[in-house]
Structures are given as C-alpha cells and as structure tokens.
Amino acid sequence: MKRAILMGTVLIAASTSVGHGTFAQPRRGGGPGMYDPKTVETISGQVVSVERIAGKGGGRGQGVHLTVKTDKGKIAVHLGPSWYLEKQGITFSAHDQVEVHGSRVTYDGKPAVIAASITKGEQTLTLRDAQGLPQWRGQGRRGR
C-alpha cells in the first residue's frame, strides 16, 4: 500500500504542466488540470507541433503533447507518456489531421485537452477510459 501511494505521488509530481512537464495523471472527479468526464468533447484539426516534455525537476519519463489547430484556434493536447505511445504503433507529426476526444481543462490559464482517444486517418488510439483512467495504468516503465 505504501509503495502504491509513493508511486502515485511520484507520478503526480513528475507530471505537472503543459509546455514544462506533463499533465498530472488523470483521476476520478477531475479538478484543475485533471481529466474531468463532465468536460469531455471532440475536437478536430491539424497538428501544428509534437513535443516530448520531461517532468518538472527531472522527473522520470516524458509526456507527449500536441498543439492542434482547430477552426477555433490552437489548443494543447496531452496524450500520455512517450514510452506507452511508442508501444502503440501510431506516430504523430506536424500537418497530420486528427480528431481528439477528451476532457477540456484550463491549465496555466490556457485551454487544453487531456486526450481519451485520438484518431488519425483509419487509426484510433485509445488512451483513457470514460472516467479518464489511463490505459497504461499498472504497466509502469517495466513494460517498455
């Protein structure tokens, strides 16, 4: 039990901001910067940039973030840890057309989406369940 609490604390501490670190790991109930099932929406647009963002303070791992240009402007999209995405066989690049289904949040005063799924062409990658729990949960970095 102590190990689970410590691991959760480490994951949250290592995952904190768009542009400077990854979003905190989603959890039930939402909250600032957290996945909230009540704010789920679908956006579509063109990928402007793809970033691999290290956790603050040299935290373990990297998160993958996209900037997507929609008809309403640009928005940051958090996908998940890079090690997990690398295992899924789908990559994202500038100019890709994508559809993102996820929770809209405000982070550092700017709109962002924590993706539950993302579709590119005929490929759909599911990242989180309806409550925002990540698919990689329990896999840790050992699964790489």
N, C-alpha and C positions, 0 to 999 in steps of 0.2 A: 504494500500500500504506500509506504513512504517513497519507494522508487517511482511509482506512478505519479505521485504528487510532485516529486522533484523533476521528473521528465516533463510534466505539463508546465511547470514553472519555467524550465529551460526553454521549451518551445515558444511560450508566450514572450519571454524576454528576448529571444533571438529574432522575433518576428514582429516588428513594430511600425514601420511607416512606409508609405508609398514614396519611391524615389530615394529613400535612405535605408530601407530594410523591407521586410515583407510584412503583410498584414498579420495581425495576431491570428492564431489558429481559431477557426470558427467554433462557436459553441452555442448551445441552445439558448434562446432568449435574446440573442443579439446584444446590442449596445454600441457605443461609439466605435467605429472601425471594425465591428464584428458582423458576421453573417446574420441577417435577420430575415426569416421566412416571410415576414409581413411586407418586406420591401422588394420582393422578387419581381423582376421584369426581364424582358428580352430586348436586346439592342442589336443592331447590325451596322456594319460599316467596314472600313478599310484599315488594316493595321498600319500605323504610322511608324512605330518602333517596337522593338522587343528588347527587354532588359533583363539581365540576371542580377538580382540585387542581394548583396550579402546582408545578413542580420546585423543589427547595431552591435557595436562593441566586439566585432569579430565573431559574432555568433556562428554556430555550426550551420553549414549548408547555405544554399541560395534559393531565392524565390524567383519565379518567372513572372514578369509584369509586361503587359502590352499597353500601348497607347493606341486607342481605336478612334478613328474619325467617323462620327455619325452625322446625320443630317442636322443634329442639334449642337454639334461641336465635338471637341476631343474629350475623351474620358479615359482614366486609368483603369485597367482591368488586371486584377490579381488572379493568376491561375493556380499556382501551388509550387511545391518545392521542385527544383530543377532535376534532382535525382529521380523523382517519380515521373515527371513528364518525359524524361529521356527513355524510360522503360516502355512508354506507351506507343511509340512508333509514329507519332504525328509531330511535325515541327511547324513553327510559325515564323513568318518573315514579313518585312515591310511589303506593302501592296497586296497582301492576302485579303480576300473578302471573308469576313467571319460573322457568325451570329452567336451572341453570348447570352446565356440565360443565367441570371444570378441576382444577388442581393445588392441593391444600390445603397451605398453608405456615403457619409461625408467623412473625409479624412484629411486632416490638416486644412480644414476649411474648403476643400475641393471635393466635387463629386467623384466617386469611384464605384466600381462593381467588383464584388467577390464572385468569381465565376463558379456556377454549379455544373455547367456544361458549356462546351464551345464547339461549334460546327464550322468546318472549312471544307467546302466542296461536298463530297459524299461522306466525309469522315466526321463523326461526332465523338468527342472525348468527354466522358462523364467524370467530373472531379469531386462532386459532393452530392449527398443525398438531399431529400426535401427539407431536412432540418439543418443542412449546412455541414453535416459531419463529413470530413474528408475521406475519400476512397483509400488514401494511403495510411489512414489511422491504424496503428498497431504494426505496420510494416517496418517502421523505423528505417534507418540508413543501412541496416543489415541486409535488406532485400536488394541492394544495388548490385 
